[in-house]
Amino acid sequence: MYNIPWESLFGGMLLGFSAVFLMIATGKIAGISGIVGAFVNLREMNSKTNDLGWRLVFVFGMVTSALIVAPFGFDLPDVSNTSLGLVAIAGLLVGFGTRLSNGCTSGHGIIGLGRLSKRSIVATASFMTTAVLVVLVKRLMGWM
């Protein structure tokens, strides 16, 4: 018998629900790079539609959600041995990839695939292929 990853199932359901809710409520796509990226260029946000408010609430919920579920027995990731330099390099690479593919894994993978967007299918296939290759290389090098 195998264990069913209930946390992953419920997490995926919450992601899907929040993406659909955001699209219905605001007409916006739940792409994290677009939501957070607008903070870098505040001129992109339209003050008439209160873009700043929902973006702040979305990011706040995303950041604090782990702290909210921790008392219910969900483990927080251990980041004590994390290299800040490695995190900075990874962040720059993710930002570059996001600009290159005109979106991020959440926008393409959750919303784009659900809409059967050809660009999102190609982007998500590229993200997943890269992830598989990185894990393979890390395991072959003995880093995992």
N, C-alpha and C positions, 0 to 999 in steps of 0.2 A: 504494500500500500504506500501511497505517497502523501506528503503533506500539502494541503491546499494553501497557497500564500494569500490568506484572507486580507492581510494589510495591503498587499499590492492590488487585489481586486477592488477593495473599497477605495483605495487611493485613486485608482484609475476611474472609478465611477464618479468620485468627487471632481477630478479634473474635467471629465466630460461634462458633468452638470454645470460646473462653473464656467466652462467655455460657452456652452449653450446659453446659460443665463446672461452672461456678458453680451453675447451677440443679440439676444432678444431685447435686453434692457437698454443697450446703448448703440447697437449696430456695429460694435467694434470687435475686432478679432483678438483673442486672448494669446497674443504672441508676446512673450516676456521681453524680448529685445526691443520691440516697438513700444511697449508700455514703459519700460525703464529708460529706453533711449530718448524718449521725449523729455525726460528731466535734464538731459545734457543740453538740449536745444529747446528752451521754454517757448521760443517764438513759434514752434510747430503746433503748440497746443492752442486751441481756440477757446478763449475765456467765455464765450457765449454759451458753449455747451458744457461748461464745468468739467473739462477734461482733467484738470489737475486733481480735483476731488476724488473721482473714481480711481484714478491711477494711484494716488496715495493709499487709498483703502485697499486696493488690490495688492500692492507691494507690502503693506503692513500685514495683511493676512498671510501672505506668502512667507514672510520672515518669521512671524510669531506662531504660525501653525504648529511647528515642532515643539515649541514650549507649551502650547495648549494641550497637546496629546501626551506629553512626557509623563504627567502624573497618572495616566491610565495604563502604564506599563510599556509604552513604546520607548525603545532606546534611542537616544540622540547619538549622532555620529561622533566618534572620538576624533577630534581635530588637534589634539595636543602635540602630535609628531608631524604636523603639516608644515612644509616649507613655504614661507610667504613668497619667496622668489619663484618657486614652482607654480604657486597659485597665480601670481602676477603674469607669468609667461602663458599659462593655460588661459587666463582671462583674455589676454591679447589675441591669442589664437582663436578663441571662440568669437571674439568681436570681429576679427578679420573674416572668419567663416560666415558669420551672420551677415555682414555687409556683402560678401561675395555671393551668397545664395539668396539675398534679399529677404531674409527672415531667419528664424531660429527653429529649433526642434519642436518647440511647443506650437508655434504658429503653423509650420508646415505639417508636423506630425499629428497634431490633434485636429486642428481646423481644416488644413489643406487636404489631408487624406479623406476626412469626412465629406468634403465637397468634391472629391475626385479630381482635384486640380493636378494637371499633368506636371506642372513645375514643382508642386509639393511632393508628388510621387518620386520624381527624380532626386529632389533635395533630400528627402527622408531616406531613400535608398543609399545615397551618398553618405549621410550621417551614420547610418547603421553599418555600412561596409567599413568605414573608417574606424568605428568603435570596435568592431570585430577584429580588424587588423591590429589595432593598438593592443588589445588584450592578448592576441596571439603573440605578438612581438614581446610584450612584457613577460609572458609565461615562458617563452623560449629563452629569454635573457635571464630568467630566474628572479625577476622583480616582483612576482606575485606568488 
